[in-house]
Amino acid sequence: MGHTNGGEEHLAPVIPLFGGARSKAGVPPRREPDSEPDGMPRRTGEEGLWRSALIDGPRRRSDFPAGHSDAEAEADPDAAEAPVDPEELRRRAEEVLVRRLRGKQLSVSEARAVLRENDVDRDTIEDILDEFQHRGYLDDRTLAQLLVTSGVERKGQGRIALSRALSQRGIPRDVVEEALEELPDDDAERALEFARSKASGMSRLEPDTALRRLLGQLARRGYGGSVAMNAARTALREAGSGRSGVRFVDSD
């Protein structure tokens, strides 16, 4: 009950029941909305946390409840990936290298480049290369000999072209020189043989044009200087001597 004091009636202060918060200036206490901004019913507890993670974006691992699976924390960018076993990395790298060697023989340098693409450290790379060389899977000397033989017999290449081809495969210089030393010193004969195979198709060209074109073809196969010039003139002279019409004549 209120009481009067000097004719004015004072009301007893209102005490909120059940510990509720007192309103200020007659404004009712703030209530949490019954739904999310997208209209979905509001969720609380763990369910609300996961919903917040989906709507507001990924959070730290500490924001997720204990015991959640990696799949549930997939949206967490700070989640550290489990480290990969170095032995497993090595095994994968070796498998990649073996597959490459099945399709094409590689130099040691080329094999090293393959391994560098497979996330293995430098010491592991060198260890794998040593093992593969010991087993005979990698052999620069054998590869150099095969390339020399193929270049001579199939492409008609000279020493310059052969040396360039071997160097481009990453074969060391001393191995290249060793392989070329075993090659007979018959560049002049090989150049002439190649020039003869091309000169027959140049009979309708002017002599100077035919000579220039044939010299260019010889140069691309590693023949230069006097070897290429002598081969080109000889081949063109032989090709012209058996036909009527313009004949190629040496001009000294």
C-alpha positions in Angstrom: 0.0 0.0 0.0 1.1 3.5 -0.7 1.1 6.3 1.9 0.7 10.0 1.8 3.3 12.6 2.6 2.1 16.1 2.7 -0.9 15.3 0.7 1.0 13.4 -2.0 0.7 9.7 -2.5 3.8 7.7 -3.1 3.7 4.3 -4.6 6.0 1.5 -3.5 8.7 0.6 -5.9 7.9 -2.2 -8.3 10.2 -5.2 -7.7 10.4 -7.5 -10.7 9.6 -11.1 -10.0 12.0 -14.0 -10.6 15.0 -11.7 -10.7 14.0 -10.0 -14.0 15.9 -6.9 -15.1 14.3 -3.5 -14.2 13.3 -1.5 -17.2 14.6 2.0 -17.7 12.3 4.9 -18.2 9.5 2.6 -18.8 11.2 0.8 -21.7 10.7 -3.0 -21.5 13.7 -5.2 -21.4 15.2 -6.3 -24.7 14.2 -9.7 -25.9 16.1 -12.0 -28.2 14.3 -12.4 -31.6 12.5 -15.7 -32.1 14.1 -16.2 -35.6 17.3 -15.6 -37.5 17.7 -12.8 -40.0 16.9 -15.3 -42.8 13.6 -16.3 -41.2 14.8 -19.7 -39.8 13.9 -20.4 -36.2 16.6 -19.3 -33.8 19.0 -22.0 -32.6 20.9 -22.1 -29.4 23.7 -24.1 -27.9 25.8 -26.3 -30.2 23.3 -26.2 -33.0 23.4 -22.4 -32.9 27.1 -22.4 -33.1 27.2 -24.6 -36.2 24.5 -22.4 -37.8 26.5 -19.3 -37.0 29.6 -20.9 -38.6 27.7 -21.5 -41.8 26.2 -18.0 -41.9 28.9 -15.8 -40.5 31.9 -17.7 -41.9 34.5 -20.1 -40.5 35.8 -19.5 -37.0 38.9 -20.6 -35.1 39.3 -24.3 -34.1 38.8 -23.2 -30.5 35.3 -22.0 -31.4 34.1 -25.5 -32.2 33.0 -27.9 -29.5 35.4 -30.6 -28.3 35.2 -33.9 -30.2 34.1 -32.5 -33.6 35.3 -34.4 -36.6 37.7 -33.0 -39.3 34.9 -33.1 -41.8 32.8 -30.8 -39.5 35.7 -28.3 -39.2 36.3 -28.3 -42.9 35.4 -24.6 -43.1 38.2 -23.8 -40.6 41.1 -22.2 -42.5 43.4 -22.4 -39.5 43.1 -26.1 -39.0 46.5 -27.6 -39.4 46.9 -30.5 -41.8 48.4 -33.7 -40.5 52.1 -33.9 -41.5 52.9 -36.3 -44.3 55.4 -39.1 -43.5 58.7 -38.4 -45.2 59.0 -42.0 -46.2 55.6 -41.8 -47.9 56.7 -38.7 -49.8 59.9 -40.6 -50.9 57.9 -43.6 -52.0 55.5 -41.4 -54.1 58.5 -39.6 -55.7 60.2 -42.9 -56.6 57.0 -44.2 -58.2 56.7 -41.0 -60.4 60.3 -41.4 -61.5 59.9 -45.1 -62.4 56.8 -44.2 -64.5 58.8 -41.6 -66.4 61.7 -44.0 -67.0 59.3 -46.5 -68.4 58.4 -44.1 -71.2 61.8 -42.5 -71.8 65.4 -43.0 -70.7 66.4 -39.9 -68.6 69.7 -38.4 -67.7 70.5 -37.8 -64.1 69.8 -34.1 -64.5 66.4 -34.8 -66.0 65.6 -37.3 -63.2 66.6 -34.7 -60.6 64.2 -32.2 -62.2 61.4 -34.8 -61.9 62.0 -35.4 -58.2 62.1 -31.7 -57.5 58.4 -31.5 -58.5 57.4 -34.0 -55.9 58.0 -32.2 -52.6 61.0 -34.1 -51.4 64.0 -32.4 -49.8 67.5 -32.1 -51.5 69.1 -34.9 -49.5 66.3 -37.3 -50.3 66.6 -36.4 -54.0 70.3 -37.1 -54.1 69.8 -40.4 -52.2 67.2 -41.6 -54.7 69.5 -40.6 -57.6 72.4 -42.5 -56.1 70.2 -45.6 -55.6 68.8 -45.5 -59.1 72.3 -45.1 -60.6 73.5 -48.0 -58.5 70.6 -50.2 -59.9 71.4 -49.1 -63.4 68.1 -47.2 -63.9 70.1 -44.0 -64.6 73.3 -44.0 -66.6 74.5 -40.9 -68.4 77.2 -42.7 -70.4 74.8 -45.3 -71.8 72.3 -42.6 -72.7 75.0 -40.5 -74.4 76.1 -43.4 -76.6 72.5 -44.2 -77.6 71.9 -40.5 -78.5 75.1 -40.4 -80.6 74.2 -43.6 -82.4 70.6 -42.4 -83.1 71.8 -39.0 -84.2 74.2 -40.4 -86.7 72.1 -43.2 -88.1 68.7 -41.7 -88.1 69.2 -38.0 -88.4 72.6 -37.8 -90.1 73.9 -35.4 -87.4 77.5 -34.1 -87.1 79.6 -33.6 -84.0 78.3 -30.1 -83.4 74.7 -31.1 -83.5 75.3 -34.2 -81.4 77.2 -32.2 -78.8 74.4 -29.7 -78.6 71.7 -32.5 -78.3 73.5 -34.2 -75.5 74.1 -31.0 -73.6 70.4 -30.1 -73.8 69.6 -33.4 -72.1 71.7 -32.3 -69.1 74.6 -34.8 -69.7 77.9 -33.6 -68.2 80.5 -32.2 -70.6 83.1 -34.8 -69.9 80.6 -37.6 -70.7 79.6 -35.8 -73.9 83.2 -35.6 -75.0 83.8 -39.2 -74.1 80.9 -40.3 -76.3 82.0 -38.2 -79.2 85.6 -39.5 -79.0 84.3 -43.0 -79.8 82.6 -41.7 -82.9 84.6 -42.3 -86.1 86.1 -39.1 -87.5 84.0 -39.3 -90.7 82.0 -36.0 -90.6 82.9 -35.4 -94.2 81.4 -38.7 -95.4 78.2 -38.2 -93.3 77.8 -34.7 -94.5 78.2 -35.7 -98.1 75.8 -38.6 -97.7 73.2 -36.2 -96.3 73.9 -33.6 -99.0 73.3 -36.2 -101.7 70.0 -37.1 -100.3 68.8 -33.4 -100.5 70.5 -32.3 -103.7 68.3 -34.3 -106.0 65.3 -32.2 -105.1 67.1 -28.9 -106.0 67.7 -29.4 -109.7 65.3 -26.6 -110.7 66.8 -24.0 -108.4 69.5 -21.5 -109.4 72.9 -22.7 -108.4 73.5 -20.1 -105.8 70.0 -20.7 -104.3 70.5 -24.4 -104.2 74.0 -24.0 -102.6 72.7 -21.6 -99.9 69.7 -23.8 -99.1 71.8 -27.0 -98.8 74.4 -25.3 -96.6 71.6 -24.2 -94.3 70.3 -27.8 -94.0 73.8 -29.1 -93.3 74.4 -26.5 -90.6 71.2 -27.4 -88.8 72.6 -31.0 -88.5 75.9 -29.8 -87.1 78.0 -29.6 -90.3 79.8 -26.3 -90.8 82.8 -24.7 -92.4 84.7 -26.5 -95.1 83.0 -29.9 -94.4 79.6 -28.5 -95.3 80.8 -26.5 -98.3 82.7 -29.4 -99.8 79.7 -31.7 -99.3 77.2 -29.3 -100.7 79.2 -28.5 -103.9 80.0 -32.2 -104.5 76.4 -33.3 -104.0 75.0 -30.5 -106.3 77.6 -31.2 -109.0 76.8 -34.9 -109.0 73.0 -34.2 -109.1 73.5 -31.7 -112.0 75.8 -33.9 -114.1 73.2 -36.5 -114.7 70.5 -34.1 -116.0 70.2 -31.8 -118.9 69.9 -28.1 -118.2 71.7 -26.0 -115.6 74.7 -27.7 -114.1 76.3 -26.7 -110.8 79.9 -25.7 -111.3 82.5 -25.0 -108.6 83.4 -21.3 -108.3 86.7 -20.8 -106.4 
